[in-house]
């Protein structure tokens, strides 16, 4: 349980600052690639959402252990006789300034919030099933049938069904394998403009061609661990807006862009009489409400950008994203919750506090590398010497004993590590004795 709480709190702590950092970087990148078109802008926001979800999870990986493994694997390219020091595993009490019950309460609150968000998503998906079940299937007839067939041919989507439902306020697309376009009754009257019907259906067919309903569900699922962060909604809003601009651009190929823009505004005026419902993860033409920007992008003449400049812009954005990811991973924090039953721990422990060795590695202020014993070299003795160390309140090594390792190498490891000096480790703002482990690796190369 203690390990689970530590993982949850580490993820939360990193998400709190990584999510807004990625959003700021994506905002700059989106502005940089805006001239490349809505597809490039949409790609930036999809990447941003992925990073906002993955980076907090990546901070949970044992990076110190991985670095140690890589460091050992790279010794083949180093000098023949080498001695390296690996700060080995240990146990930890983690953040010494926060009571254990606070950490537990924060983890429980996060878990409850995430479960509630997951439950809300399940309820919304079930609402789509109810919406489909309550819809009235219909066969396109007359002018509607002609528009439907043109859209099927133009966007190569031939497996969609058409239905009407009084529960929708505008055209909507639902379904993964069994795609369906839902229309409100107001669009089925004889007096509804044919031009507006054409642009509405073209837009929904683009959604089906792009599989946007499935993508929408996927985005909702992967963002659940960080959905509590308010900045994430800004990312989702811009992702939705750029997606709608892509669909506008593709649907406008059926008619002139300026005609599509006028029809879009007329359609909004005809159908939108109140706030849209939010009970289901449906996809529709009115998902992004920034009509002003959508219309402006439609009527603007696309800028001509050379292939070289386009690739250079995309490469710069990719490098920028890699830099942000590397920075967040390098600055990620780790929180270790108190062990179970230690919520009422006294202000100062009676004995040494067990602390993870990678944490103590950051406390070292003076280190002496062991000397490879000459007799051990002649005998071709190599291997690891694992030491159990007690660090005093003043940072000096007070106790040191061998846990394992070749006898010919043990004394050299002991002599060197005894000379190490650490920064005092603080618990409740007071220095304490610390117990940790140190691994000294002796390697010979032929």
C-alpha positions in Angstrom: 0.0 0.0 0.0 2.9 2.4 0.9 4.4 1.8 -2.6 1.1 2.5 -4.3 0.6 5.7 -2.4 4.2 6.8 -3.3 3.5 6.1 -7.0 0.2 8.1 -7.0 1.7 11.1 -5.2 4.8 11.1 -7.5 2.5 11.1 -10.6 0.3 13.9 -9.1 3.3 16.1 -8.1 4.8 15.9 -11.6 1.5 16.4 -13.4 0.9 19.6 -11.4 3.8 21.4 -13.2 4.4 19.2 -16.3 0.9 19.7 -17.7 1.0 23.5 -17.8 4.6 23.4 -19.1 3.7 21.2 -22.0 0.6 23.4 -22.7 2.8 26.5 -22.9 5.3 24.8 -25.2 2.4 23.5 -27.4 0.9 27.0 -27.6 4.1 28.4 -28.9 4.6 25.5 -31.3 1.0 25.8 -32.6 1.5 29.5 -33.3 4.8 28.6 -35.2 3.1 26.0 -37.4 -0.2 27.8 -37.9 0.8 28.9 -41.4 1.3 25.2 -42.3 -2.5 24.6 -41.9 -4.9 23.2 -39.3 -3.5 19.7 -39.7 -0.1 20.7 -38.4 -1.8 22.7 -35.6 -3.9 19.7 -34.7 -0.9 17.5 -34.6 0.8 19.8 -32.1 -2.2 19.5 -29.7 -2.5 15.8 -30.1 1.2 15.5 -29.2 0.7 17.9 -26.3 -2.1 15.7 -24.9 0.0 12.6 -25.3 2.9 14.2 -23.5 0.7 15.6 -20.7 -0.4 12.1 -20.0 2.8 10.1 -20.6 5.4 12.4 -18.9 3.9 12.1 -15.4 3.7 8.3 -15.9 7.3 8.2 -17.2 8.5 9.9 -14.0 7.5 6.7 -12.1 10.1 4.6 -14.0 13.3 3.7 -12.1 15.5 6.1 -14.0 18.3 5.8 -11.4 18.4 2.1 -11.8 18.3 2.3 -15.6 21.2 4.8 -15.6 23.2 2.5 -13.3 22.6 -0.4 -15.7 23.6 1.7 -18.7 26.6 2.9 -16.9 27.7 -0.7 -16.2 27.0 -1.7 -19.8 29.2 1.1 -21.1 32.3 0.0 -19.1 33.5 -2.0 -22.1 34.6 1.3 -23.7 36.4 2.5 -20.5 39.9 2.0 -19.2 41.1 -1.6 -18.4 41.2 -1.4 -14.7 38.1 0.5 -13.4 36.4 1.0 -10.1 32.9 2.5 -10.2 30.4 3.3 -7.4 26.7 2.5 -7.7 24.3 3.7 -5.1 22.3 0.6 -4.4 18.7 0.1 -3.4 17.3 0.8 0.0 14.1 1.8 1.8 13.0 5.4 2.4 10.6 7.5 4.5 10.4 10.0 1.6 9.3 13.6 2.2 10.3 14.3 5.9 8.3 17.5 6.2 4.8 16.2 5.4 2.8 14.0 7.9 2.1 10.5 6.6 -1.7 10.8 6.9 -1.7 13.9 4.7 0.0 11.9 2.0 -2.4 9.1 2.4 -5.4 11.5 2.3 -4.1 13.1 -0.9 -3.6 9.7 -2.6 -7.1 8.6 -1.6 -8.6 11.9 -2.8 -6.8 11.5 -6.2 -8.0 7.9 -6.5 -11.6 8.8 -5.7 -11.5 11.7 -8.2 -10.1 9.5 -11.0 -12.6 6.8 -10.3 -15.4 9.4 -10.5 -14.1 10.7 -13.8 -13.8 7.1 -15.1 -17.4 6.4 -14.0 -18.6 9.6 -15.7 -16.9 8.5 -19.0 -18.6 5.1 -18.7 -21.9 6.8 -18.1 -21.4 9.0 -21.2 -20.6 6.1 -23.4 -23.7 4.3 -22.1 -25.6 7.5 -23.0 -24.5 7.1 -26.6 -26.0 3.6 -26.6 -29.2 4.9 -25.2 -29.2 7.7 -27.8 -28.7 5.2 -30.6 -31.5 2.9 -29.2 -33.9 5.8 -28.9 -33.2 7.2 -32.4 -35.6 6.7 -35.3 -33.9 5.1 -38.3 -34.7 6.7 -41.7 -33.9 6.3 -45.3 -32.7 9.4 -47.2 -35.2 10.5 -49.8 -35.5 13.3 -52.4 -32.9 16.0 -52.1 -31.5 14.5 -48.9 -30.9 11.2 -50.7 -28.9 13.0 -53.4 -26.8 14.9 -50.8 -26.2 11.6 -48.9 -25.0 9.8 -52.1 -22.7 12.7 -53.0 -21.1 12.6 -49.6 -20.7 8.8 -49.7 -18.9 9.0 -53.0 -16.8 12.1 -52.1 -15.6 10.8 -48.8 -15.7 7.1 -49.4 -17.8 6.3 -46.4 -20.6 3.8 -47.4 -21.5 2.0 -44.2 -23.1 4.8 -42.3 -26.7 4.9 -41.2 -29.0 7.9 -40.9 -31.4 8.5 -38.0 -33.2 11.3 -36.2 -33.6 12.0 -32.5 -35.3 14.9 -30.6 -32.5 14.6 -28.0 -29.8 16.2 -30.3 -29.5 19.9 -31.1 -27.5 19.6 -34.3 -26.0 17.0 -36.6 -23.9 14.4 -34.7 -21.8 11.3 -35.5 -21.7 8.3 -33.2 -20.4 4.7 -33.5 -17.1 3.0 -34.0 -17.9 0.1 -36.4 -21.6 0.9 -36.9 -21.4 4.6 -37.8 -24.5 6.7 -37.6 -25.4 10.3 -38.4 -28.1 11.8 -36.1 -30.1 14.7 -37.2 -32.5 16.8 -35.1 -36.2 16.9 -36.3 -35.7 20.6 -37.2 -33.5 19.6 -40.1 -36.0 17.3 -41.8 -38.6 19.8 -42.7 -39.3 20.7 -46.3 -38.4 24.3 -45.6 -34.9 23.5 -44.3 -32.3 25.0 -46.7 -30.7 22.4 -48.9 -27.4 24.2 -48.9 -27.1 24.1 -45.1 -28.1 20.4 -45.1 -25.3 19.7 -47.6 -22.5 21.3 -45.6 -23.8 19.7 -42.3 -23.7 16.2 -43.8 -20.4 16.8 -45.5 -18.9 17.8 -42.2 -20.2 14.7 -40.5 -18.9 12.5 -43.3 -15.4 13.9 -42.8 -15.7 13.0 -39.1 -16.6 9.4 -40.0 -13.8 9.3 -42.6 -11.3 10.4 -40.0 -12.6 8.1 -37.3 -13.0 11.0 -34.9 -15.5 9.3 -32.7 -13.0 6.6 -31.8 -10.2 9.1 -31.4 -12.3 11.1 -29.1 -12.9 8.1 -26.8 -9.2 7.3 -26.9 -8.2 10.8 -25.9 -10.7 10.6 -23.0 -9.2 7.3 -21.8 -5.6 8.2 -21.9 -6.2 11.6 -20.2 -8.0 10.1 -17.2 -4.9 10.0 -14.9 -4.4 13.8 -15.3 -8.0 14.8 -16.0 -8.1 16.6 -12.6 -5.8 19.3 -13.9 -7.7 22.4 -15.2 -5.0 23.1 -17.8 -5.8 19.8 -19.5 -9.2 21.2 -20.5 -7.5 24.0 -22.4 -5.5 21.4 -24.4 -8.7 19.5 -25.2 -10.4 22.7 -26.3 -7.7 23.5 -28.7 -7.5 20.0 -29.9 -11.2 20.0 -30.7 -11.0 23.4 -32.3 -8.1 22.4 -34.7 -10.0 19.1 -35.5 -13.1 21.1 -36.5 -11.0 23.4 -38.7 -9.6 20.3 -40.5 -13.1 19.0 -41.1 -14.3 22.5 -42.2 -11.4 22.6 -44.7 -12.2 19.2 -46.1 -16.0 19.6 -46.1 -15.6 23.0 -47.9 -14.1 21.2 -50.9 -17.7 20.3 -51.8 -18.6 24.0 -52.1 -16.6 27.2 -52.2 -15.0 28.1 -48.8 -16.8 31.4 -48.5 -20.1 29.7 -49.3 -19.3 27.1 -46.7 -18.5 29.8 -44.1 -21.8 31.6 -44.7 -23.8 28.3 -44.5 -22.0 27.4 -41.3 -23.2 30.6 -39.7 -26.7 30.2 -41.0 -26.8 26.6 -39.7 -25.8 27.8 -36.3 -28.4 30.4 -36.3 -31.1 27.9 -37.4 -30.3 25.2 -34.8 -28.6 26.6 -31.8 -31.2 27.9 -29.3 -29.5 27.0 -26.0 -26.3 25.4 -24.6 -25.4 22.1 -26.1 -25.8 18.9 -24.0 -22.7 17.2 -22.6 -24.1 13.8 -21.8 -22.2 11.8 -24.4 -18.8 11.9 -26.3 -20.5 12.5 -29.6 -18.8 14.3 -32.6 -20.6 17.1 -34.4 -20.2 20.3 -36.4 -20.8 22.5 -33.4 -18.2 20.9 -31.1 -15.9 23.9 -31.3 -17.8 27.1 -30.6 -15.2 29.5 -31.8 -17.0 30.1 -35.0 -15.2 33.4 -35.6 -11.8 31.8 -35.9 -13.2 28.8 -37.9 -14.9 31.2 -40.4 -11.8 33.4 -40.7 -9.6 30.4 -41.4 -12.0 29.3 -44.1 -12.2 32.6 -46.0 -8.5 33.3 -45.7 -6.3 32.5 -48.7 -4.0 29.7 -47.6 -0.4 30.8 -47.4 2.0 29.2 -49.9 4.8 27.5 -48.0 7.7 25.7 -49.6 8.2 22.1 -48.8 11.6 22.9 -47.3 10.2 25.5 -44.9 7.3 23.2 -44.0 9.7 20.4 -43.1 12.0 22.8 -41.2 9.1 24.1 -39.2 7.9 20.5 -38.3 11.5 19.5 -37.4 11.9 22.5 -35.2 8.6 21.7 -33.5 9.8 18.1 -33.0 13.1 19.1 -31.5 11.2 21.6 -29.2 9.0 18.8 -28.0 11.9 16.5 -27.4 13.6 19.2 -25.4 10.5 19.8 -23.3 10.2 16.1 -22.6 13.8 15.7 -21.6 13.6 18.7 -19.3 10.5 17.5 -17.5 12.0 14.0 -17.0 15.2 15.5 -15.7 13.3 17.7 -13.3 10.8 15.2 -12.2 10.3 14.8 -8.5 9.8 11.6 -6.5 7.7 11.2 -3.3 8.0 8.3 -0.9 5.1 7.9 1.5 5.7 6.9 5.1 5.5 3.2 5.8 2.1 1.9 7.1 1.7 2.4 10.8 4.1 5.4 10.9 1.5 8.1 10.8 2.3 9.0 14.4 6.0 8.8 14.1 7.9 10.8 16.8 9.6 14.0 15.6 13.0 12.3 15.8 13.6 8.5 15.3 15.5 6.5 17.9 17.9 4.9 15.3 19.1 5.5 11.8 16.5 6.3 9.2 16.6 4.0 6.1 16.9 6.1 3.0 17.1 5.1 -0.6 20.6 5.1 -1.8 19.9 7.2 -4.9 18.6 9.9 -2.6 21.7 9.8 -0.5 23.8 9.9 -3.7 22.6 13.5 -4.2 23.8 14.3 -0.7 27.5 13.4 -1.3 29.8 16.4 -1.1 33.2 14.6 -1.1 33.8 11.2 -2.6 37.0 9.1 -2.8 37.1 6.4 -5.6 38.6 3.1 -4.3 42.0 2.0 -5.6 42.1 -1.4 -7.4 44.3 -3.7 -5.2 47.4 -4.9 -7.0 47.1 -8.5 -5.8 43.5 -8.6 -7.0 44.6 -7.4 -10.4 47.3 -10.2 -10.6 44.7 -12.8 -9.6 42.1 -11.3 -12.0 39.6 -10.8 -9.2 36.7 -8.6 -10.1 33.1 -8.1 -8.9 30.8 -6.0 -6.7 31.4 -5.1 -3.1 28.1 -4.2 -1.4 28.5 -2.0 1.7 26.0 -1.2 4.5 26.7 2.4 5.6 25.4 4.6 8.5 25.8 8.3 7.9 26.0 10.5 10.9 24.1 13.7 11.6 27.2 15.7 10.6 27.4 13.8 7.2 30.4 11.6 8.1 30.5 7.8 7.6 30.2 6.5 11.1 29.6 2.8 10.5 30.5 0.7 7.5 30.4 -3.1 7.0 30.5 -5.4 4.0 27.4 -7.2 3.0 28.8 -9.1 0.1 31.7 -9.2 -2.4 35.1 -10.7 -3.1 37.4 -10.7 -0.1 40.4 -9.3 -2.0 38.4 -6.2 -2.9 36.5 -5.5 0.3 39.3 -3.6 2.2 39.9 -1.2 -0.7 36.2 -0.4 -0.8 36.0 0.2 2.9 39.1 2.4 3.0 37.7 4.7 0.3 34.1 5.0 1.4 35.1 5.8 5.0 36.5 9.1 3.7 33.2 10.2 2.1 31.3 13.2 3.4 27.6 13.9 3.0 25.3 16.9 3.5 23.3 16.3 6.7 20.0 14.5 6.0 17.1 16.4 7.5 14.0 14.9 9.0 11.4 17.4 10.4 14.0 20.1 9.8 16.6 18.4 12.0 19.6 16.3 11.0 19.3 12.5 11.6 21.5 9.4 11.2 20.9 7.6 7.9 21.4 4.0 6.9 21.9 3.2 3.2 23.8 0.9 0.8 26.7 1.5 -1.5 27.9 -0.8 -4.2 31.5 -0.6 -5.5 32.1 -2.3 -8.8 35.7 -3.5 -9.6 36.1 -4.4 -13.3 39.1 -5.7 -15.2 39.5 -5.5 -19.0 41.8 -7.7 -21.1 
